[in-house]
Amino acid sequence: MSQKTPTIAIRLLGFSPKEEGTFSTVLAVVREKGCRYLILKPGSLHDYELYIVNAEDLKALATLSD
């Protein structure tokens, strides 16, 4: 019997659109290996399980602390 892999919801904070695209590409490769990740957009009604934050962006760090 196969076990269903849960989807992990991720929120990216403080990254440029190009950097977000890079994350999407990397996660697509990982998805092929059985891990399931979903990058949620700001304002999504889903809860996030994981935040990836650009530590050089003070606004992103402030958002994380809320």
mmCIF file of the N, C-alpha and C atoms, coordinates in Angstrom:
data_MODEL
# 
_entry.id   MODEL 
# 
loop_
_atom_site.group_PDB 
_atom_site.id 
_atom_site.type_symbol 
_atom_site.label_atom_id 
_atom_site.label_alt_id 
_atom_site.label_comp_id 
_atom_site.label_asym_id 
_atom_site.label_entity_id 
_atom_site.label_seq_id 
_atom_site.pdbx_PDB_ins_code 
_atom_site.Cartn_x 
_atom_site.Cartn_y 
_atom_site.Cartn_z 
_atom_site.occupancy 
_atom_site.B_iso_or_equiv 
_atom_site.pdbx_formal_charge 
_atom_site.auth_seq_id 
_atom_site.auth_comp_id 
_atom_site.auth_asym_id 
_atom_site.auth_atom_id 
_atom_site.pdbx_PDB_model_num 
ATOM 1   N N  . MET A 1 1  ? 0.844  -1.174 0.000   1.00 0.00 ? 1  MET A N  1 
ATOM 2   C CA . MET A 1 1  ? 0.000  0.000  0.000   1.00 0.00 ? 1  MET A CA 1 
ATOM 3   C C  . MET A 1 1  ? 0.896  1.247  0.000   1.00 0.00 ? 1  MET A C  1 
ATOM 4   N N  . SER A 1 2  ? 0.605  2.195  -0.887  1.00 0.00 ? 2  SER A N  1 
ATOM 5   C CA . SER A 1 2  ? 1.418  3.406  -0.943  1.00 0.00 ? 2  SER A CA 1 
ATOM 6   C C  . SER A 1 2  ? 0.892  4.433  0.055   1.00 0.00 ? 2  SER A C  1 
ATOM 7   N N  . GLN A 1 3  ? 1.820  5.224  0.549   1.00 0.00 ? 3  GLN A N  1 
ATOM 8   C CA . GLN A 1 3  ? 1.474  6.245  1.531   1.00 0.00 ? 3  GLN A CA 1 
ATOM 9   C C  . GLN A 1 3  ? 1.403  7.594  0.819   1.00 0.00 ? 3  GLN A C  1 
ATOM 10  N N  . LYS A 1 4  ? 0.337  8.347  1.054   1.00 0.00 ? 4  LYS A N  1 
ATOM 11  C CA . LYS A 1 4  ? 0.159  9.651  0.426   1.00 0.00 ? 4  LYS A CA 1 
ATOM 12  C C  . LYS A 1 4  ? 1.063  10.685 1.105   1.00 0.00 ? 4  LYS A C  1 
ATOM 13  N N  . THR A 1 5  ? 1.799  11.431 0.300   1.00 0.00 ? 5  THR A N  1 
ATOM 14  C CA . THR A 1 5  ? 2.691  12.465 0.810   1.00 0.00 ? 5  THR A CA 1 
ATOM 15  C C  . THR A 1 5  ? 1.898  13.744 1.034   1.00 0.00 ? 5  THR A C  1 
ATOM 16  N N  . PRO A 1 6  ? 1.985  14.341 2.225   1.00 0.00 ? 6  PRO A N  1 
ATOM 17  C CA . PRO A 1 6  ? 1.240  15.581 2.475   1.00 0.00 ? 6  PRO A CA 1 
ATOM 18  C C  . PRO A 1 6  ? 1.842  16.751 1.691   1.00 0.00 ? 6  PRO A C  1 
ATOM 19  N N  . THR A 1 7  ? 1.004  17.707 1.374   1.00 0.00 ? 7  THR A N  1 
ATOM 20  C CA . THR A 1 7  ? 1.458  18.927 0.711   1.00 0.00 ? 7  THR A CA 1 
ATOM 21  C C  . THR A 1 7  ? 1.849  19.939 1.777   1.00 0.00 ? 7  THR A C  1 
ATOM 22  N N  . ILE A 1 8  ? 3.018  20.544 1.611   1.00 0.00 ? 8  ILE A N  1 
ATOM 23  C CA . ILE A 1 8  ? 3.507  21.558 2.543   1.00 0.00 ? 8  ILE A CA 1 
ATOM 24  C C  . ILE A 1 8  ? 3.324  22.925 1.894   1.00 0.00 ? 8  ILE A C  1 
ATOM 25  N N  . ALA A 1 9  ? 2.564  23.784 2.556   1.00 0.00 ? 9  ALA A N  1 
ATOM 26  C CA . ALA A 1 9  ? 2.301  25.130 2.044   1.00 0.00 ? 9  ALA A CA 1 
ATOM 27  C C  . ALA A 1 9  ? 3.416  26.071 2.487   1.00 0.00 ? 9  ALA A C  1 
ATOM 28  N N  . ILE A 1 10 ? 3.980  26.786 1.518   1.00 0.00 ? 10 ILE A N  1 
ATOM 29  C CA . ILE A 1 10 ? 5.121  27.671 1.764   1.00 0.00 ? 10 ILE A CA 1 
ATOM 30  C C  . ILE A 1 10 ? 4.734  29.104 1.422   1.00 0.00 ? 10 ILE A C  1 
ATOM 31  N N  . ARG A 1 11 ? 5.218  30.037 2.222   1.00 0.00 ? 11 ARG A N  1 
ATOM 32  C CA . ARG A 1 11 ? 5.077  31.461 1.898   1.00 0.00 ? 11 ARG A CA 1 
ATOM 33  C C  . ARG A 1 11 ? 6.472  32.056 1.788   1.00 0.00 ? 11 ARG A C  1 
ATOM 34  N N  . LEU A 1 12 ? 6.731  32.709 0.672   1.00 0.00 ? 12 LEU A N  1 
ATOM 35  C CA . LEU A 1 12 ? 8.001  33.397 0.450   1.00 0.00 ? 12 LEU A CA 1 
ATOM 36  C C  . LEU A 1 12 ? 7.835  34.862 0.820   1.00 0.00 ? 12 LEU A C  1 
ATOM 37  N N  . LEU A 1 13 ? 8.775  35.391 1.578   1.00 0.00 ? 13 LEU A N  1 
ATOM 38  C CA . LEU A 1 13 ? 8.716  36.793 2.009   1.00 0.00 ? 13 LEU A CA 1 
ATOM 39  C C  . LEU A 1 13 ? 10.001 37.521 1.629   1.00 0.00 ? 13 LEU A C  1 
ATOM 40  N N  . GLY A 1 14 ? 9.856  38.658 0.947   1.00 0.00 ? 14 GLY A N  1 
ATOM 41  C CA . GLY A 1 14 ? 10.985 39.530 0.667   1.00 0.00 ? 14 GLY A CA 1 
ATOM 42  C C  . GLY A 1 14 ? 11.824 39.159 -0.538  1.00 0.00 ? 14 GLY A C  1 
ATOM 43  N N  . PHE A 1 15 ? 11.294 38.359 -1.431  1.00 0.00 ? 15 PHE A N  1 
ATOM 44  C CA . PHE A 1 15 ? 12.039 37.951 -2.612  1.00 0.00 ? 15 PHE A CA 1 
ATOM 45  C C  . PHE A 1 15 ? 11.480 38.641 -3.853  1.00 0.00 ? 15 PHE A C  1 
ATOM 46  N N  . SER A 1 16 ? 12.341 38.869 -4.833  1.00 0.00 ? 16 SER A N  1 
ATOM 47  C CA . SER A 1 16 ? 11.915 39.449 -6.104  1.00 0.00 ? 16 SER A CA 1 
ATOM 48  C C  . SER A 1 16 ? 11.153 38.383 -6.906  1.00 0.00 ? 16 SER A C  1 
ATOM 49  N N  . PRO A 1 17 ? 10.393 38.806 -7.914  1.00 0.00 ? 17 PRO A N  1 
ATOM 50  C CA . PRO A 1 17 ? 9.698  37.824 -8.752  1.00 0.00 ? 17 PRO A CA 1 
ATOM 51  C C  . PRO A 1 17 ? 10.663 36.804 -9.395  1.00 0.00 ? 17 PRO A C  1 
ATOM 52  N N  . LYS A 1 18 ? 11.851 37.254 -9.760  1.00 0.00 ? 18 LYS A N  1 
ATOM 53  C CA . LYS A 1 18 ? 12.836 36.346 -10.352 1.00 0.00 ? 18 LYS A CA 1 
ATOM 54  C C  . LYS A 1 18 ? 13.270 35.288 -9.328  1.00 0.00 ? 18 LYS A C  1 
ATOM 55  N N  . GLU A 1 19 ? 13.519 35.726 -8.097  1.00 0.00 ? 19 GLU A N  1 
ATOM 56  C CA . GLU A 1 19 ? 13.909 34.783 -7.045  1.00 0.00 ? 19 GLU A CA 1 
ATOM 57  C C  . GLU A 1 19 ? 12.772 33.813 -6.723  1.00 0.00 ? 19 GLU A C  1 
ATOM 58  N N  . GLU A 1 20 ? 11.544 34.306 -6.712  1.00 0.00 ? 20 GLU A N  1 
ATOM 59  C CA . GLU A 1 20 ? 10.403 33.430 -6.480  1.00 0.00 ? 20 GLU A CA 1 
ATOM 60  C C  . GLU A 1 20 ? 10.287 32.390 -7.587  1.00 0.00 ? 20 GLU A C  1 
ATOM 61  N N  . GLY A 1 21 ? 10.588 32.806 -8.817  1.00 0.00 ? 21 GLY A N  1 
ATOM 62  C CA . GLY A 1 21 ? 10.591 31.864 -9.934  1.00 0.00 ? 21 GLY A CA 1 
ATOM 63  C C  . GLY A 1 21 ? 11.635 30.773 -9.755  1.00 0.00 ? 21 GLY A C  1 
ATOM 64  N N  . THR A 1 22 ? 12.782 31.152 -9.211  1.00 0.00 ? 22 THR A N  1 
ATOM 65  C CA . THR A 1 22 ? 13.839 30.175 -8.939  1.00 0.00 ? 22 THR A CA 1 
ATOM 66  C C  . THR A 1 22 ? 13.370 29.168 -7.902  1.00 0.00 ? 22 THR A C  1 
ATOM 67  N N  . PHE A 1 23 ? 12.718 29.639 -6.844  1.00 0.00 ? 23 PHE A N  1 
ATOM 68  C CA . PHE A 1 23 ? 12.174 28.727 -5.838  1.00 0.00 ? 23 PHE A CA 1 
ATOM 69  C C  . PHE A 1 23 ? 11.171 27.764 -6.477  1.00 0.00 ? 23 PHE A C  1 
ATOM 70  N N  . SER A 1 24 ? 10.300 28.292 -7.330  1.00 0.00 ? 24 SER A N  1 
ATOM 71  C CA . SER A 1 24 ? 9.297  27.452 -7.991  1.00 0.00 ? 24 SER A CA 1 
ATOM 72  C C  . SER A 1 24 ? 9.954  26.372 -8.837  1.00 0.00 ? 24 SER A C  1 
ATOM 73  N N  . THR A 1 25 ? 11.020 26.733 -9.541  1.00 0.00 ? 25 THR A N  1 
ATOM 74  C CA . THR A 1 25 ? 11.728 25.771 -10.372 1.00 0.00 ? 25 THR A CA 1 
ATOM 75  C C  . THR A 1 25 ? 12.370 24.670 -9.529  1.00 0.00 ? 25 THR A C  1 
ATOM 76  N N  . VAL A 1 26 ? 13.021 25.068 -8.459  1.00 0.00 ? 26 VAL A N  1 
ATOM 77  C CA . VAL A 1 26 ? 13.681 24.088 -7.572  1.00 0.00 ? 26 VAL A CA 1 
ATOM 78  C C  . VAL A 1 26 ? 12.649 23.160 -6.940  1.00 0.00 ? 26 VAL A C  1 
ATOM 79  N N  . LEU A 1 27 ? 11.545 23.733 -6.481  1.00 0.00 ? 27 LEU A N  1 
ATOM 80  C CA . LEU A 1 27 ? 10.511 22.912 -5.851  1.00 0.00 ? 27 LEU A CA 1 
ATOM 81  C C  . LEU A 1 27 ? 9.832  21.983 -6.851  1.00 0.00 ? 27 LEU A C  1 
ATOM 82  N N  . ALA A 1 28 ? 9.773  22.378 -8.120  1.00 0.00 ? 28 ALA A N  1 
ATOM 83  C CA . ALA A 1 28 ? 9.218  21.491 -9.147  1.00 0.00 ? 28 ALA A CA 1 
ATOM 84  C C  . ALA A 1 28 ? 10.095 20.255 -9.316  1.00 0.00 ? 28 ALA A C  1 
ATOM 85  N N  . VAL A 1 29 ? 11.403 20.423 -9.231  1.00 0.00 ? 29 VAL A N  1 
ATOM 86  C CA . VAL A 1 29 ? 12.328 19.291 -9.334  1.00 0.00 ? 29 VAL A CA 1 
ATOM 87  C C  . VAL A 1 29 ? 12.156 18.372 -8.129  1.00 0.00 ? 29 VAL A C  1 
ATOM 88  N N  . VAL A 1 30 ? 12.033 18.944 -6.952  1.00 0.00 ? 30 VAL A N  1 
ATOM 89  C CA . VAL A 1 30 ? 11.859 18.161 -5.732  1.00 0.00 ? 30 VAL A CA 1 
ATOM 90  C C  . VAL A 1 30 ? 10.526 17.418 -5.773  1.00 0.00 ? 30 VAL A C  1 
ATOM 91  N N  . ARG A 1 31 ? 9.515  18.051 -6.362  1.00 0.00 ? 31 ARG A N  1 
ATOM 92  C CA . ARG A 1 31 ? 8.190  17.443 -6.480  1.00 0.00 ? 31 ARG A CA 1 
ATOM 93  C C  . ARG A 1 31 ? 8.262  16.121 -7.245  1.00 0.00 ? 31 ARG A C  1 
ATOM 94  N N  . GLU A 1 32 ? 9.128  16.055 -8.236  1.00 0.00 ? 32 GLU A N  1 
ATOM 95  C CA . GLU A 1 32 ? 9.295  14.838 -9.025  1.00 0.00 ? 32 GLU A CA 1 
ATOM 96  C C  . GLU A 1 32 ? 9.845  13.689 -8.183  1.00 0.00 ? 32 GLU A C  1 
ATOM 97  N N  . LYS A 1 33 ? 10.475 14.008 -7.072  1.00 0.00 ? 33 LYS A N  1 
ATOM 98  C CA . LYS A 1 33 ? 11.051 12.985 -6.198  1.00 0.00 ? 33 LYS A CA 1 
ATOM 99  C C  . LYS A 1 33 ? 10.090 12.572 -5.087  1.00 0.00 ? 33 LYS A C  1 
ATOM 100 N N  . GLY A 1 34 ? 8.853  13.087 -5.130  1.00 0.00 ? 34 GLY A N  1 
ATOM 101 C CA . GLY A 1 34 ? 7.856  12.650 -4.172  1.00 0.00 ? 34 GLY A CA 1 
ATOM 102 C C  . GLY A 1 34 ? 7.481  13.652 -3.099  1.00 0.00 ? 34 GLY A C  1 
ATOM 103 N N  . CYS A 1 35 ? 8.213  14.751 -2.987  1.00 0.00 ? 35 CYS A N  1 
ATOM 104 C CA . CYS A 1 35 ? 7.862  15.781 -2.001  1.00 0.00 ? 35 CYS A CA 1 
ATOM 105 C C  . CYS A 1 35 ? 6.850  16.727 -2.640  1.00 0.00 ? 35 CYS A C  1 
ATOM 106 N N  . ARG A 1 36 ? 5.896  17.174 -1.867  1.00 0.00 ? 36 ARG A N  1 
ATOM 107 C CA . ARG A 1 36 ? 4.852  18.055 -2.407  1.00 0.00 ? 36 ARG A CA 1 
ATOM 108 C C  . ARG A 1 36 ? 4.886  19.392 -1.681  1.00 0.00 ? 36 ARG A C  1 
ATOM 109 N N  . TYR A 1 37 ? 5.232  20.432 -2.439  1.00 0.00 ? 37 TYR A N  1 
ATOM 110 C CA . TYR A 1 37 ? 5.286  21.788 -1.906  1.00 0.00 ? 37 TYR A CA 1 
ATOM 111 C C  . TYR A 1 37 ? 4.384  22.683 -2.743  1.00 0.00 ? 37 TYR A C  1 
ATOM 112 N N  . LEU A 1 38 ? 3.763  23.642 -2.100  1.00 0.00 ? 38 LEU A N  1 
ATOM 113 C CA . LEU A 1 38 ? 2.897  24.590 -2.783  1.00 0.00 ? 38 LEU A CA 1 
ATOM 114 C C  . LEU A 1 38 ? 3.242  25.985 -2.277  1.00 0.00 ? 38 LEU A C  1 
ATOM 115 N N  . ILE A 1 39 ? 3.652  26.857 -3.183  1.00 0.00 ? 39 ILE A N  1 
ATOM 116 C CA . ILE A 1 39 ? 3.950  28.241 -2.793  1.00 0.00 ? 39 ILE A CA 1 
ATOM 117 C C  . ILE A 1 39 ? 2.653  29.029 -2.858  1.00 0.00 ? 39 ILE A C  1 
ATOM 118 N N  . LEU A 1 40 ? 2.241  29.540 -1.713  1.00 0.00 ? 40 LEU A N  1 
ATOM 119 C CA . LEU A 1 40 ? 1.005  30.305 -1.629  1.00 0.00 ? 40 LEU A CA 1 
ATOM 120 C C  . LEU A 1 40 ? 1.280  31.791 -1.816  1.00 0.00 ? 40 LEU A C  1 
ATOM 121 N N  . LYS A 1 41 ? 0.369  32.454 -2.431  1.00 0.00 ? 41 LYS A N  1 
ATOM 122 C CA . LYS A 1 41 ? 0.479  33.896 -2.664  1.00 0.00 ? 41 LYS A CA 1 
ATOM 123 C C  . LYS A 1 41 ? -0.002 34.660 -1.428  1.00 0.00 ? 41 LYS A C  1 
ATOM 124 N N  . PRO A 1 42 ? 0.492  35.884 -1.219  1.00 0.00 ? 42 PRO A N  1 
ATOM 125 C CA . PRO A 1 42 ? 0.003  36.699 -0.104  1.00 0.00 ? 42 PRO A CA 1 
ATOM 126 C C  . PRO A 1 42 ? -1.513 36.870 -0.208  1.00 0.00 ? 42 PRO A C  1 
ATOM 127 N N  . GLY A 1 43 ? -2.182 36.812 0.922   1.00 0.00 ? 43 GLY A N  1 
ATOM 128 C CA . GLY A 1 43 ? -3.628 36.940 0.940   1.00 0.00 ? 43 GLY A CA 1 
ATOM 129 C C  . GLY A 1 43 ? -4.357 35.613 0.791   1.00 0.00 ? 43 GLY A C  1 
ATOM 130 N N  . SER A 1 44 ? -3.608 34.545 0.625   1.00 0.00 ? 44 SER A N  1 
ATOM 131 C CA . SER A 1 44 ? -4.228 33.222 0.508   1.00 0.00 ? 44 SER A CA 1 
ATOM 132 C C  . SER A 1 44 ? -4.935 32.873 1.812   1.00 0.00 ? 44 SER A C  1 
ATOM 133 N N  . LEU A 1 45 ? -6.045 32.183 1.710   1.00 0.00 ? 45 LEU A N  1 
ATOM 134 C CA . LEU A 1 45 ? -6.796 31.799 2.896   1.00 0.00 ? 45 LEU A CA 1 
ATOM 135 C C  . LEU A 1 45 ? -6.245 30.535 3.548   1.00 0.00 ? 45 LEU A C  1 
ATOM 136 N N  . HIS A 1 46 ? -5.339 29.860 2.876   1.00 0.00 ? 46 HIS A N  1 
ATOM 137 C CA . HIS A 1 46 ? -4.725 28.651 3.436   1.00 0.00 ? 46 HIS A CA 1 
ATOM 138 C C  . HIS A 1 46 ? -3.698 29.032 4.498   1.00 0.00 ? 46 HIS A C  1 
ATOM 139 N N  . ASP A 1 47 ? -3.499 28.152 5.460   1.00 0.00 ? 47 ASP A N  1 
ATOM 140 C CA . ASP A 1 47 ? -2.446 28.351 6.459   1.00 0.00 ? 47 ASP A CA 1 
ATOM 141 C C  . ASP A 1 47 ? -1.111 27.913 5.883   1.00 0.00 ? 47 ASP A C  1 
ATOM 142 N N  . TYR A 1 48 ? -0.064 28.591 6.285   1.00 0.00 ? 48 TYR A N  1 
ATOM 143 C CA . TYR A 1 48 ? 1.280  28.259 5.831   1.00 0.00 ? 48 TYR A CA 1 
ATOM 144 C C  . TYR A 1 48 ? 1.936  27.338 6.844   1.00 0.00 ? 48 TYR A C  1 
ATOM 145 N N  . GLU A 1 49 ? 2.646  26.320 6.351   1.00 0.00 ? 49 GLU A N  1 
ATOM 146 C CA . GLU A 1 49 ? 3.414  25.466 7.242   1.00 0.00 ? 49 GLU A CA 1 
ATOM 147 C C  . GLU A 1 49 ? 4.869  25.920 7.333   1.00 0.00 ? 49 GLU A C  1 
ATOM 148 N N  . LEU A 1 50 ? 5.324  26.631 6.303   1.00 0.00 ? 50 LEU A N  1 
ATOM 149 C CA . LEU A 1 50 ? 6.737  27.003 6.224   1.00 0.00 ? 50 LEU A CA 1 
ATOM 150 C C  . LEU A 1 50 ? 6.872  28.389 5.619   1.00 0.00 ? 50 LEU A C  1 
ATOM 151 N N  . TYR A 1 51 ? 7.670  29.220 6.256   1.00 0.00 ? 51 TYR A N  1 
ATOM 152 C CA . TYR A 1 51 ? 8.007  30.535 5.722   1.00 0.00 ? 51 TYR A CA 1 
ATOM 153 C C  . TYR A 1 51 ? 9.467  30.506 5.295   1.00 0.00 ? 51 TYR A C  1 
ATOM 154 N N  . ILE A 1 52 ? 9.745  31.017 4.103   1.00 0.00 ? 52 ILE A N  1 
ATOM 155 C CA . ILE A 1 52 ? 11.120 31.219 3.651   1.00 0.00 ? 52 ILE A CA 1 
ATOM 156 C C  . ILE A 1 52 ? 11.272 32.723 3.495   1.00 0.00 ? 52 ILE A C  1 
ATOM 157 N N  . VAL A 1 53 ? 12.194 33.292 4.274   1.00 0.00 ? 53 VAL A N  1 
ATOM 158 C CA . VAL A 1 53 ? 12.296 34.752 4.369   1.00 0.00 ? 53 VAL A CA 1 
ATOM 159 C C  . VAL A 1 53 ? 13.671 35.230 3.931   1.00 0.00 ? 53 VAL A C  1 
ATOM 160 N N  . ASN A 1 54 ? 13.689 36.297 3.152   1.00 0.00 ? 54 ASN A N  1 
ATOM 161 C CA . ASN A 1 54 ? 14.926 36.955 2.769   1.00 0.00 ? 54 ASN A CA 1 
ATOM 162 C C  . ASN A 1 54 ? 15.371 37.786 3.972   1.00 0.00 ? 54 ASN A C  1 
ATOM 163 N N  . ALA A 1 55 ? 16.411 37.351 4.638   1.00 0.00 ? 55 ALA A N  1 
ATOM 164 C CA . ALA A 1 55 ? 16.867 38.010 5.872   1.00 0.00 ? 55 ALA A CA 1 
ATOM 165 C C  . ALA A 1 55 ? 17.462 39.393 5.619   1.00 0.00 ? 55 ALA A C  1 
ATOM 166 N N  . GLU A 1 56 ? 17.730 39.724 4.375   1.00 0.00 ? 56 GLU A N  1 
ATOM 167 C CA . GLU A 1 56 ? 18.255 41.054 4.058   1.00 0.00 ? 56 GLU A CA 1 
ATOM 168 C C  . GLU A 1 56 ? 17.129 42.068 3.862   1.00 0.00 ? 56 GLU A C  1 
ATOM 169 N N  . ASP A 1 57 ? 15.890 41.633 3.887   1.00 0.00 ? 57 ASP A N  1 
ATOM 170 C CA . ASP A 1 57 ? 14.741 42.503 3.672   1.00 0.00 ? 57 ASP A CA 1 
ATOM 171 C C  . ASP A 1 57 ? 14.053 42.759 5.017   1.00 0.00 ? 57 ASP A C  1 
ATOM 172 N N  . LEU A 1 58 ? 14.253 43.971 5.565   1.00 0.00 ? 58 LEU A N  1 
ATOM 173 C CA . LEU A 1 58 ? 13.700 44.298 6.874   1.00 0.00 ? 58 LEU A CA 1 
ATOM 174 C C  . LEU A 1 58 ? 12.175 44.233 6.904   1.00 0.00 ? 58 LEU A C  1 
ATOM 175 N N  . LYS A 1 59 ? 11.531 44.630 5.807   1.00 0.00 ? 59 LYS A N  1 
ATOM 176 C CA . LYS A 1 59 ? 10.076 44.569 5.754   1.00 0.00 ? 59 LYS A CA 1 
ATOM 177 C C  . LYS A 1 59 ? 9.590  43.109 5.840   1.00 0.00 ? 59 LYS A C  1 
ATOM 178 N N  . ALA A 1 60 ? 10.309 42.202 5.193   1.00 0.00 ? 60 ALA A N  1 
ATOM 179 C CA . ALA A 1 60 ? 9.948  40.781 5.244   1.00 0.00 ? 60 ALA A CA 1 
ATOM 180 C C  . ALA A 1 60 ? 10.122 40.251 6.662   1.00 0.00 ? 60 ALA A C  1 
ATOM 181 N N  . LEU A 1 61 ? 11.194 40.644 7.313   1.00 0.00 ? 61 LEU A N  1 
ATOM 182 C CA . LEU A 1 61 ? 11.414 40.205 8.695   1.00 0.00 ? 61 LEU A CA 1 
ATOM 183 C C  . LEU A 1 61 ? 10.335 40.756 9.626   1.00 0.00 ? 61 LEU A C  1 
ATOM 184 N N  . ALA A 1 62 ? 9.915  42.002 9.388   1.00 0.00 ? 62 ALA A N  1 
ATOM 185 C CA . ALA A 1 62 ? 8.857  42.584 10.202  1.00 0.00 ? 62 ALA A CA 1 
ATOM 186 C C  . ALA A 1 62 ? 7.535  41.848 9.974   1.00 0.00 ? 62 ALA A C  1 
ATOM 187 N N  . THR A 1 63 ? 7.260  41.471 8.732   1.00 0.00 ? 63 THR A N  1 
ATOM 188 C CA . THR A 1 63 ? 6.056  40.708 8.413   1.00 0.00 ? 63 THR A CA 1 
ATOM 189 C C  . THR A 1 63 ? 6.067  39.368 9.126   1.00 0.00 ? 63 THR A C  1 
ATOM 190 N N  . LEU A 1 64 ? 7.214  38.760 9.178   1.00 0.00 ? 64 LEU A N  1 
ATOM 191 C CA . LEU A 1 64 ? 7.349  37.456 9.829   1.00 0.00 ? 64 LEU A CA 1 
ATOM 192 C C  . LEU A 1 64 ? 7.061  37.565 11.316  1.00 0.00 ? 64 LEU A C  1 
ATOM 193 N N  . SER A 1 65 ? 7.443  38.665 11.943  1.00 0.00 ? 65 SER A N  1 
ATOM 194 C CA . SER A 1 65 ? 7.275  38.807 13.380  1.00 0.00 ? 65 SER A CA 1 
ATOM 195 C C  . SER A 1 65 ? 5.830  39.085 13.793  1.00 0.00 ? 65 SER A C  1 
ATOM 196 N N  . ASP A 1 66 ? 4.968  39.448 12.832  1.00 0.00 ? 66 ASP A N  1 
ATOM 197 C CA . ASP A 1 66 ? 3.558  39.735 13.155  1.00 0.00 ? 66 ASP A CA 1 
ATOM 198 C C  . ASP A 1 66 ? 2.800  38.511 13.524  1.00 0.00 ? 66 ASP A C  1 
# 
